[in-house]
Amino acid sequence: MRFKIEELVPIVGKLAEHYTAGQSTSITYEKAEQLMEAVLYCIQEMEQVRPDSLISEKDLTAQSAYEIGLACVEEKTKKALQLYNELLPQFCDYGNICLRDTFMKGLPEFFKWYDIRFEPQNTILTLDYPVLKDISSYAGIDKIYEFIRCVHAEQKLLKRFPKNYVITVLASYNGQYKEMVENICEIVMTSAIQGVLKRKPDTGLEELIEEVRGKARLLVEEYYEDSTELLDYLLGAVNGIVVRLNMQNLRG
């Protein structure tokens, strides 16, 4: 952290005054700790979003860094909500309850209760639906934004297939697919890639991983013009696909 704790305390004091609506500056230790975390979250956001233009400036005060970071949090919240609203009309859960509840019920609750000023570090949701990117280190709007981006990428790929095909694949994989808590995109990709693999009985693990990577790349590049971001995300499913293929091979 570039600022000393004594530089942050006055910011927390001002937040406490706003929190109590000027009626008192006395708050619990837990609330003070929460407000300090809010300040740190915003400063970290500033450092992530504008590392080159601001971090090198020697005259940047803790107050300025906090205010810039708070503005960044507000902007990311708007971007996340905009992306969510863009995806909502064409969103399809393919009958999976976990995906539907997380996206259709959970996310609106997040935007309803998210406290940008006093607790931006609070993700609020557990985000039960597992995406293909590890977002466990994110918090607050950072985590929600990344989650929405992940679902957006998955929906983009799944739309490539007829809805009935996706549901058939899921039902074949698990008769209780509606209740399962697994990533449906990985399951569909496994099915699609399995059909075009030229796997030999003696194919090694590394060779199989590279072949799956290649097939995933072809699958994406064949149907999407601007495919870089989508491909980067979907390549996160490669190891999972290989595990599934090996399990199927053992069963077969």
N, C-alpha and C positions, 0 to 999 in steps of 0.2 A: 504494500500500500504506500502511495507516494505522500500521503498526509499523516501528520501526527494526530494522536487521539485528541489532544487539546484543541486542534483546529476544527475538529468535528463536533465537539460538545456544544458550541454555540448554535450550530445548525440543528442539532437535536433539540436544543432549548426552544428555538423558534417553532419547530414542528410541534413540540409539546404545547406551546401556547396556542397554536392553530387547532390542535386536537381538542383542547379544552375550551375552545372558542373564547379565549382570553379571560375565562372565569377563574383560572388557577394555573399555576406552573407546577403544581404538585401532582405527580403521576407515580404509579407503581414501578418497581424495579423492572418487572416483566415488560411493561409498556415502554419504558425507556430503552430497554434492550431491543425491543421490536423496532422502535424508531431509529436506533443506531443502525440496525440491519438494513432499514429502508434507505438510509443515507448511503451506506456502503454499496448497496445494490445499484443505486443510481450512478454513483461515481464509477463503479465497474462498468456499467452500461456505456458511459461516456468514453471510457478507455477502449472498449471494444468497437464502438461505432466510429469514433474519430481519433484513432491512435496517432496518426501522422501529423495532423494539423494542430493538435492541442497538447499532447503529452510533452512535447519538447519545449513548450512555452514556459519559461521560468516564472513569469508573473501570474500564472494561473492559480487562483486561490481555491481553497476547499469549497467555499460558498459558490463560486462560479462553476467549478467542476460538478457540484451537486445539481445546480440549476440546469446546466446543459444536459446532464444525465437524466434528470427528471423529464426534460423535453424529449429526449430520445425514447424514454419509456412510453410516454404519451403517443409519440409517433408510431412506435412499434405496435402498440395496442390498436391504433387505428388501422394499420396495415393488416394486422391479424384478423380484425373484424371484417375488413373489406374482402380479404381472401376467403374467409368463411362464408360470407354472404354470396360471393361469386360462385362458390362450389355448391352451396346448399340446393339450388334448384335442380341440379343434375346429379346430386349425390344418390348413391344406391348402396344399401347395406347387404344386398343379396341374401336377406333373411337372417343374417348373423346378429343376434341380440346385443352382444358386447359392443360391436362396432356401432350399431344403431344408437344404443343408449349413451355411449361415450360422446359420439358426434352430435346427435340430435337433442339429447337431454343435458348432458354434462357441460358442453361448451357454452350454450346460452346462459347457464347458471354462472359460469366463470365470468363472462362479460357483464353479467348483472351485478355481481358482488365484488369484482376485482377493485382493490383500493390502490390506485396509482400513487397517491401521496403518502399514505400512512403505512402501507404494507405491500409494496410492489413485489417483494420477494416471495409472497405466498402464492403457490400454484393453485391452491384451493382443491383442485381435482386430483384423483389418483390416476386418471388416464389408463383405465384397465385394458383397453385394446392395445396389444403390442405392435409397435411399428418396427420397420427393418433397420432403423437407425438408433444407436444408443443415445438417448436424450436424458439419461439419469443424472448427468452432472448439471443440467439446466434447472432453472427455477423461475417462478413467476411467469411473466409474459414471454420471456425467452423460451421457456419450455412449451408453452401453449402454441406459440408461433411456429416452432419447429414441428410440433405434432400436426398442426393443420397442414403445413407444407408436405409432410410425409403422407398424410391421407390424400392430399391433392395429387401427389405423384402416383399413388396406388390407383386412385380412381381413373387417372389418365390411362394407365395401362389396362385396367380391367375393362374399360369402355371399348378396347380394341376387340374384345370377344363378345359374342352374343350373350345376353343375360342368362338364357337357358343353359348355355355351355358352362358358364361359371358355376351355376347352381348344381348342375350335374356333376361337375368335378368335385365340388365341396361335399355333396351327398355321397359320392363314391368313396371319398377319403374318410368321411365320418358321418354315419347315419344321423348323429346328433349334432350336425354342424351348426345348427341354429344356436345351440347353447355353448359351443366350444369357445375357449378364450385363446385363439391362435390367429396368426396373421393370414388372412385369406389370400392375399396377393402372392405370398410365397408358395402356397399350395397350388394355385393356378399356374404360376410360373413353372413349378416343378413338373406339372402335367404337360405343359406346352413344350418345355425343353426336352423332356424325356422322349417325346415322339420324334425328335430330330437328332438325338445323340447317336453317334457311331461307336458306342462303347463295346470294347472287347472284354472277354473274360479276365484277361490279365492286366487290364487298365489300372495303373497306380493312382493313388490319391491325388498327387500333385497334377498328374495328367488330366484326371477327371475334373479337378477344379478349374484348370485352364480351359478345358473344353466347354464347361458350363459357362464360364465367363464369356467365351467367344460366342456361344449361342445366345446368351442374354443380350450381348451387344448387337448381334444381327437382328434379333427380335425387335429391339427398340429402334435401331437406325432405319430399319425397313419401313416402319410405319409413322415415325415422328421426325419432322424436319429439325426442330430445335430440341435435340435429344440429350444434350450433355448433362443437364441437371437431373433429368429423369434416370439416365443411365447410372450416374454416380450413386443415386439413391438405391436403385434396384440391385446394383452390384453388392450391396450389403446383404442380399439374400443368398448369395452364392454358397456360403458355407452351410447354411440351413438346407438348401436344395440338395447339396451333395450328401448330407446326412440322411435326408429323406430317401434319396436314390439308393444309398447303401442299405438302408433298412428294408426297402422294397426288394432289393436284390437278395438279401438274406432270407426274406420271407418267401421269395419266388423260387 
